[in-house]
Amino acid sequence: MIKKLTAYFREAFYELRKVTWPTKKQTINYSIVVIVIAISMAIFFAVLDDVFTWLLSIVV
């Protein structure tokens, strides 16, 4: 059991060394894109919710 666990962590560490990590600038740019998209989607769904609420109030 211990040998398998040790081998697993050794292989995981080896794979992590092969990863090409983004630069700080790329990370900041990607984060900004994600935040802008999340805020845009929140605004879109809030407006959509208000439209459907307004339409429902007209029908009922």
Buried (B, 14 or more C-beta within 10 A) or exposed (E): EEEEEEEEEEEEEEEEEEEEEEEEEEEEEEEEEEEEEEEEEEEEEEEEEEEEEEEEEEEE
